[in-house]
Amino acid sequence: MVHIYIRVYIDEINKKAYIIGMVSNKSFKNNLTIKHMRQKNKSENALYLATNLKNGVCIKLLSKLSF
């Protein structure tokens, strides 16, 4: 697994991306759940590993994460 995961919101209309937050791989693995994130006609039966955004930290704290 990678060291960190970054959540990004893509605004396709305005062609912009916003970094929402990040989570370390340790926090991700310790707090993960398996869930469906259904979207019609796309990955309707796929299972995903996910964690709540509250388990992440502000991107400004990137330099303070320990790996």
PLY file of the C-alpha trace (Angstrom):
ply
format ascii 1.0
element vertex 67
property float x
property float y
property float z
element edge 66
property int vertex1
property int vertex2
end_header
0.00 0.00 0.00
1.08 3.58 -0.55
2.06 5.89 2.32
-0.92 8.24 2.04
-4.22 8.43 0.23
-5.49 11.80 -0.95
-9.16 12.52 -1.57
-9.80 14.85 -4.48
-13.09 16.36 -5.66
-13.21 16.95 -9.42
-15.37 19.79 -10.73
-15.67 18.75 -14.37
-17.76 21.75 -15.40
-15.16 24.30 -14.25
-12.19 21.99 -14.91
-10.86 22.26 -11.35
-9.77 19.80 -8.69
-9.98 20.33 -4.93
-7.94 18.40 -2.38
-10.40 17.53 0.38
-8.10 15.68 2.75
-5.75 12.77 3.21
-5.30 9.70 5.35
-2.16 7.73 6.18
-2.03 4.09 5.15
-1.83 3.08 8.83
-5.01 4.97 9.71
-6.69 3.68 6.56
-5.86 0.04 7.34
-6.85 0.38 11.01
-10.24 1.94 10.21
-11.29 0.43 6.90
-14.67 -0.93 5.94
-15.79 -2.86 2.88
-18.67 -1.22 1.07
-20.58 -0.82 -2.16
-20.42 2.59 -3.83
-23.01 2.01 -6.48
-23.21 4.20 -9.52
-25.66 3.27 -12.24
-23.99 1.59 -15.23
-20.58 1.76 -13.54
-19.12 -0.67 -11.00
-22.57 -1.54 -9.67
-21.37 -4.78 -8.08
-17.85 -3.73 -7.07
-16.66 -3.76 -3.47
-14.35 -1.04 -2.20
-12.11 -0.57 0.81
-13.07 2.74 2.40
-12.63 4.80 5.54
-14.49 7.75 6.98
-13.06 11.19 6.20
-12.86 11.90 9.93
-9.96 9.38 10.02
-7.96 11.67 7.75
-6.14 14.93 8.35
-5.87 18.32 6.69
-3.43 18.39 3.75
-1.49 21.11 5.60
-0.35 18.42 8.05
1.33 16.29 5.37
4.81 17.05 6.69
3.80 15.89 10.19
2.73 12.38 9.16
5.00 9.54 10.18
5.32 6.59 7.83
0 1
1 2
2 3
3 4
4 5
5 6
6 7
7 8
8 9
9 10
10 11
11 12
12 13
13 14
14 15
15 16
16 17
17 18
18 19
19 20
20 21
21 22
22 23
23 24
24 25
25 26
26 27
27 28
28 29
29 30
30 31
31 32
32 33
33 34
34 35
35 36
36 37
37 38
38 39
39 40
40 41
41 42
42 43
43 44
44 45
45 46
46 47
47 48
48 49
49 50
50 51
51 52
52 53
53 54
54 55
55 56
56 57
57 58
58 59
59 60
60 61
61 62
62 63
63 64
64 65
65 66
